[in-house]
Amino acid sequence: KGPDVIYDAIGGDYAEPAFRSIAWDGRYLVVGFAAGDIPRMPLNLPLLKGADIVGVFWGSWIDADPAGFARHLDELKALYEGGKVRPRIYARFPLEKGGEAIAQLGDRKVLGKVVVTIG
């Protein structure tokens, strides 16, 4: 069947194969281009898959719909508090070791979030 939703923060050469794997009526969320290259998606793919390509620019969304953003943030918080979503924490660093946190990201071995704590 394939995934119903794809969250793509990478782009580049991974975008088209990812979209080809999507389920019928799926959503492909374009979040960023960490690979550096902006992909060129053949537009027959959304037609053949009956799927949507949706741009997700969080900063602009906050400005364009602050009330909608607040509602969604409340929903996300409720999901987190109810144990329905859990972010994957790869490592935690105190602020004085923030440089090590950045180095971990630079090594591109991080799977999940790197958290820097204060206090």
N, C-alpha and C positions, 0 to 999 in steps of 0.2 A: 504494500500500500504506500509506504513512504511517510515522511513526517507531515503533519498538518501545518506546522509553523516552523520556519527557519529564521533564526536570528543571525544575520550575517554582518559581523563587524570586521571581516577580513577582506572581502572583495577579491580582486585580482583573478588568478587562474582558478580559484575555488568556486567562484560564483555560479558559473554555468553548470558544472556538474552537480552542485548543491541544488540548484533549481530543477534540474532534470529529475532529481530524486523525489521531489515534492508530491504529496498526494493530491488527488482531484480536489478542487475547491480549497487548496491550501493558501497560506499567506507567507510570502517571502519578505522579511523585514530588512530593509537596507539601513544599516546603522552606521557603518563606517568603512574605511578602506585601509586597514592596517598593513595590507600587503603592498600598499603604495599605488597600485594601478587601479583606476576606475574601470570596472568591467564593461564590456559591450555585450549586452544580453540580446540574443535573437528574439524578436518580439512575437515570433510564432509560438514560442514555448508557453507563455501565459495563455494563449489561445488554446493550445492543445491540452494543457493541464487544467483549464478552467480556474486558474490560480491568479492571485493578486500579487503585485509587487508594490510594497508600501514603504515610502520613505519615512524614517523615524528620526527627526531632528529634535531632540528633547529640549534644548535651549529655546528654540523658536516656539515649540508647543507651549511651554510655560508662559511665554509672552502673549501668544495668540489666544489661549484659553485657560487663564489662571484658575477659574472655578472648576473646569473639567480636570485640570491637573490635580487640584486639591482632592477632588472626589476619588480619582484613581490612586493617589497616594494613600488615602484612607483605606481603600480596598486592599491595596498591597500590604499595608501595615496589619490589617485584620488577617490576611492570609498568613503572614509571618507569625503573628501572635498565636494563631490557631495551629501552627506546625505544618501548614500546607506547603510552604516554600521555605527552603533553607539555603542561604548562599554558601558556596563552598569556600572555606577559608584555607588558603594554601599556607600562609605564615602570618605571624603577628610580630611587630617590631615596636619597641619603645621609640619615642621621637628622636632620642639621641643616636639611634641606629637607623635613621631614615635613609641614609646613604646606602646601607646594605639592602634595604627594601627596594630602592631604585635599581641597584645592581642586579637583584634577582629578576626584576622585570626586564632589564636590558639583556639578560642571558636567555630570555624567551623560553624558560623552562617552567614558568609558573602555570599551574592549572587551578584556576579559581581566582580568589581575591587575595591581595597582599594588604594587610591592615597595619597602619601606623597609629599607635595609641599615644595619648597625651596624659601624663600623670600616673 
